[in-house]
C-alpha cells in the first residue's frame, strides 16, 4: 500500500478494567512508542497500547494494527449467557422495579405527560389505572411496543408475548383496584405519614402499600413543582429513625427521581425559558449541592453561572445535600451528562459565555464525580462538548471580525485551555497556529502603536500561556518558536537590547532588565532573548557592574535566580 497515509495512536488505561482513552495521535512511530514506555515507567497509567492506523486510499477507511501493548491485560470476557426465553416480568410485583418503571415511562410517555403523572403514580393510583384501562388503545399500543422487540430477542411470537403481557397487566390492575375497594391502601394525609410508615413497615408489601399512600398524597399537585413540594413535605414528616424512616424515604425517592429525571419535570422546577447552560448549572447544583456550594465560595466563575433558587429547588437542595436521596442525585447527574453530549448550545449567540459555562460546569461536575457518576463518564461528556466548540462556525463567531490579531491569539489560547481530549486540543491548536503564523499578527506587532517593550512583554506572556494551555510539546513548541521569531523582529526593528545596554542608568539595573529579557519574562524566548543574554554576559563581566551590585546586595539574589532560569532554559 505504497503512499498510504499512516499515523500512530496512543491509548491509555488509567485503572484496571477501565476504558481505553486516546491520549496522542502522531505520524512519528518512535514518539508514540517512547511516550507509551515513559508513561508506564512513570506509573501514570496501568496499561498502554499503540496502534498503527493505515488509510486505505480506495475505501477511505483506516485499518488498525496494534504494535505495542504494555501493562494490565484485557479482562477476560464473560461467557455470554444463554438466551432467556422467559419474559422479563412474571408477577405484578415485577412491574414495580426501577427497570420496569423506566420501561413503562418510555412506553406511555405521552399518556403520562398529558396527566402530569409519573410511572410510580400510575402503578400506585387506582384512578389512573382505571383511566388507562378504559382508554383501550393506549394500553394495547404499549403492550404491542414492548412485545415486538421482546419476541425478537427471545425467539417467541409477538402474539404469544402480547397475551403474556396482557395477562400480567390485567392481574396488576385487578390487584390495585381490589386493594382500593377493600380499603387496604393507606391515606397518609389523614393518618399521618410517620404513623402510616410505622404501621406498614412490617407488612410483606410495605413498599407497595406506602407507595400508594404517597401517590395519593401528591395527586392533587397541579404541576411538577407542587408535587415535589408535597414529596418534600412528606419527607419532613417521615419517621425520625429505624426501618420505618428508611422505608419512608426510599418510597419518596422513587417519584422524586422520576420527576427530576424527566425534561418536563425539570422544566417546571427550574424554569422553562432558560437556556441550556443555566439549566445544567441549576441541575448540577441540585445533584451535588454540597460540593457546588463549597465551590461557589472559592470560584467566582461557578457562582456566576448559577441561577437563583426557587422555593422548591432551595428545599430540594437541602435534602439532596444529605445522604438520603442518592438515586435522585444520580438521576439528575446522568441527565446533565446526557444533555452535555447533545447538540444544543449552552449559550446560543454568545460563544464567550458558552466557554465560561462549560468551564464552570466542568469544575462543578468534576468536584462531585465518582460519588454520583464515574469520572470517566464526566470527562467523556466534556470531550464531546469540547468538540462542538471547534466547528468553523463557532470559532468564527467566537473571534468576531473586529478583534485585533493579538486579541484573536489570546482568545484562541483560552479556547485551547478549555477544551479537553487529545484530538480536540490538537484541533484547537491548529486554529491557534494559523492565527500566530498569519501576516496580520506579525504586522500588528511590528507596526502597531505600542512601545516595543510592551510588545515584547505581551509576546512573552503569550509564549507562557501557550505552554500552560495543555497542548502537547510537539504542538506548542512550534508556536513558541514563531512567537519568539516575531519578538526577534520587534526587537531588531527598535534595537531594544542595544538601547538598554547603553542606557544612562546603573549597570546593575541594566543587567537586571537584560536578564529578565533573556529568561523570557519580559521578552519571548528566541532571538530577542538570545541577544539580551549576550549583552547581559558582557555587562556582568565589567568591574563597574560588580561594584554596583556590591553596593546593592539585595539585587544579587534576583540576579542569581535569573541566571539559574537562563541556564535551565
Secondary structure as UniProt FT lines:
FT   TURN            2..3
FT   STRAND          6..13
FT   TURN            16..17
FT   STRAND          21..26
FT   HELIX           29..42
FT   STRAND          47..55
FT   TURN            57..59
FT   STRAND          62..71
FT   HELIX           92..96
FT   HELIX           98..107
FT   HELIX           109..114
FT   TURN            115..116
FT   HELIX           119..124
FT   HELIX           126..135
FT   HELIX           137..154
FT   HELIX           158..182
FT   HELIX           188..191
FT   HELIX           193..200
FT   TURN            201..202
FT   TURN            204..205
FT   HELIX           206..218
FT   TURN            219..220
FT   HELIX           224..236
FT   HELIX           242..260
FT   HELIX           263..270
FT   HELIX           276..287
FT   HELIX           289..298
FT   HELIX           300..305
FT   HELIX           311..320
FT   HELIX           326..340
FT   TURN            348..349
FT   HELIX           351..368
FT   TURN            369..371
FT   HELIX           375..388
FT   TURN            389..390
FT   HELIX           392..399
FT   HELIX           405..418
FT   HELIX           422..437
FT   HELIX           439..447
FT   HELIX           452..468
FT   TURN            469..470
FT   HELIX           473..494
FT   HELIX           496..501
FT   HELIX           507..518
FT   TURN            519..520
FT   TURN            525..526
FT   HELIX           527..540
FT   HELIX           543..551
FT   HELIX           554..568
//
